[in-house]
Amino acid sequence: MKKLSFLVLFAAIAFIACDKVKNPIQTSTGATNNNNPGTLVRKVLLEDYTGHKCGNCPAAAIVAEGLYNQYQGKVIPIAVHAGFFAKTTLQHPTSYTCTAGNEWDAGTGFGVSTAGNPNGMVNRKNFPDHGLIQKEDKWPTTVALALNDSYILGLTLKTTYDGGTRVLNTEVKAKFAATYTNNVKLQVVFTEDSVIGPQTDYSKNPDFIPNYVFMHMLRGDLNGPWGSDLKNTPIANNDSVTVNLNPFTLGSLYKDKHITVIAFAYDAVTKEVLQVEKKKIK
């Protein structure tokens, strides 16, 4: 009887162990490796419009980071420094703005900072009862809604980077899983984590933080502030396209080990983001 019990216990342990290694990159939400072309997941771009003079903005950054960690690669945040609260002062001498962020915010952009900081957008979509530009307390609800939107296309992002010359090469492959009636554009940008600088934070006393750690900071674009054409109509199921961007030299200002390339496809008419992908260069 003892021998039989031992065999049953051994078999149960073996079954559980095999189950754990069957798909080691799978998460509890069912998503796989965030750059796996076989992953049919509608991912979400979360844009947090912020500024180093904005004392309420660190609280919004905490919300964005929480959603990033909660959804394990399915939510990709970008912290966009733009507008009045991103201007430099004696206390905040370094500008964290860039051409793409300024264009998205002003001019022909969305005017997010005009609505006040912190504010943001989820997939650049106007959600019923939530709107296009939203305070951070709306982000968890709209992110959950966006994750349930129809899967239109997948993106595969490949980068090669030479640390000596600091030259970055980027390739984006898109494959459509449905017909689509509008032209689709591709935007490729890069962000930087662990940028250290001064930040006003009203949750602290004193409220001036000289060594604040900025995460997901938008630093620049690789194919223009509004991107380039990805696929024009007619667009059919299983259509695919590959885009190779010109070699890009990463400036010495940026720490390459903290750089992430983010590619997103968006509707050329409505500007709604249809898919987003990211990849660290090192």
ChimeraX attribute file (.defattr): number of C-alpha atoms within 10 A of each C-alpha:
attribute: neighborCount
match mode: 1-to-1
recipient: residues
	/A:1	5
	/A:2	7
	/A:3	8
	/A:4	9
	/A:5	10
	/A:6	11
	/A:7	11
	/A:8	12
	/A:9	12
	/A:10	11
	/A:11	12
	/A:12	11
	/A:13	12
	/A:14	11
	/A:15	11
	/A:16	11
	/A:17	11
	/A:18	10
	/A:19	11
	/A:20	10
	/A:21	10
	/A:22	10
	/A:23	10
	/A:24	10
	/A:25	11
	/A:26	13
	/A:27	13
	/A:28	8
	/A:29	10
	/A:30	9
	/A:31	19
	/A:32	21
	/A:33	15
	/A:34	21
	/A:35	17
	/A:36	14
	/A:37	16
	/A:38	11
	/A:39	15
	/A:40	15
	/A:41	21
	/A:42	20
	/A:43	27
	/A:44	30
	/A:45	24
	/A:46	22
	/A:47	23
	/A:48	30
	/A:49	27
	/A:50	29
	/A:51	29
	/A:52	31
	/A:53	21
	/A:54	18
	/A:55	20
	/A:56	17
	/A:57	24
	/A:58	22
	/A:59	14
	/A:60	21
	/A:61	22
	/A:62	12
	/A:63	16
	/A:64	26
	/A:65	15
	/A:66	12
	/A:67	21
	/A:68	17
	/A:69	13
	/A:70	12
	/A:71	19
	/A:72	16
	/A:73	20
	/A:74	25
	/A:75	26
	/A:76	24
	/A:77	24
	/A:78	24
	/A:79	23
	/A:80	27
	/A:81	26
	/A:82	29
	/A:83	21
	/A:84	16
	/A:85	21
	/A:86	22
	/A:87	17
	/A:88	16
	/A:89	12
	/A:90	6
	/A:91	13
	/A:92	19
	/A:93	12
	/A:94	14
	/A:95	14
	/A:96	20
	/A:97	20
	/A:98	16
	/A:99	15
	/A:100	22
	/A:101	23
	/A:102	19
	/A:103	16
	/A:104	17
	/A:105	20
	/A:106	15
	/A:107	9
	/A:108	9
	/A:109	13
	/A:110	16
	/A:111	17
	/A:112	24
	/A:113	24
	/A:114	13
	/A:115	13
	/A:116	18
	/A:117	26
	/A:118	23
	/A:119	22
	/A:120	28
	/A:121	25
	/A:122	29
	/A:123	27
	/A:124	22
	/A:125	18
	/A:126	16
	/A:127	16
	/A:128	8
	/A:129	7
	/A:130	14
	/A:131	15
	/A:132	18
	/A:133	23
	/A:134	21
	/A:135	17
	/A:136	21
	/A:137	11
	/A:138	16
	/A:139	23
	/A:140	15
	/A:141	11
	/A:142	25
	/A:143	21
	/A:144	15
	/A:145	13
	/A:146	20
	/A:147	17
	/A:148	13
	/A:149	13
	/A:150	12
	/A:151	16
	/A:152	18
	/A:153	23
	/A:154	27
	/A:155	27
	/A:156	21
	/A:157	22
	/A:158	17
	/A:159	16
	/A:160	13
	/A:161	18
	/A:162	13
	/A:163	13
	/A:164	6
	/A:165	9
	/A:166	15
	/A:167	14
	/A:168	19
	/A:169	18
	/A:170	20
	/A:171	15
	/A:172	20
	/A:173	16
	/A:174	22
	/A:175	18
	/A:176	19
	/A:177	18
	/A:178	15
	/A:179	15
	/A:180	18
	/A:181	12
	/A:182	16
	/A:183	16
	/A:184	23
	/A:185	21
	/A:186	24
	/A:187	21
	/A:188	24
	/A:189	22
	/A:190	22
	/A:191	23
	/A:192	23
	/A:193	18
	/A:194	14
	/A:195	16
	/A:196	12
	/A:197	16
	/A:198	18
	/A:199	23
	/A:200	23
	/A:201	20
	/A:202	16
	/A:203	13
	/A:204	10
	/A:205	8
	/A:206	9
	/A:207	12
	/A:208	19
	/A:209	16
	/A:210	13
	/A:211	11
	/A:212	17
	/A:213	14
	/A:214	18
	/A:215	19
	/A:216	24
	/A:217	23
	/A:218	28
	/A:219	22
	/A:220	20
	/A:221	22
	/A:222	23
	/A:223	16
	/A:224	14
	/A:225	18
	/A:226	19
	/A:227	19
	/A:228	17
	/A:229	15
	/A:230	21
	/A:231	21
	/A:232	13
	/A:233	11
	/A:234	11
	/A:235	18
	/A:236	14
	/A:237	13
	/A:238	13
	/A:239	15
	/A:240	17
	/A:241	13
	/A:242	14
	/A:243	15
	/A:244	12
	/A:245	14
	/A:246	12
	/A:247	14
	/A:248	15
	/A:249	14
	/A:250	19
	/A:251	10
	/A:252	8
	/A:253	6
	/A:254	14
	/A:255	13
	/A:256	18
	/A:257	12
	/A:258	16
	/A:259	22
	/A:260	22
	/A:261	23
	/A:262	23
	/A:263	25
	/A:264	23
	/A:265	27
	/A:266	24
	/A:267	18
	/A:268	19
	/A:269	10
	/A:270	12
	/A:271	15
	/A:272	17
	/A:273	22
	/A:274	25
	/A:275	22
	/A:276	28
	/A:277	25
	/A:278	23
	/A:279	17
	/A:280	16
	/A:281	20
	/A:282	13
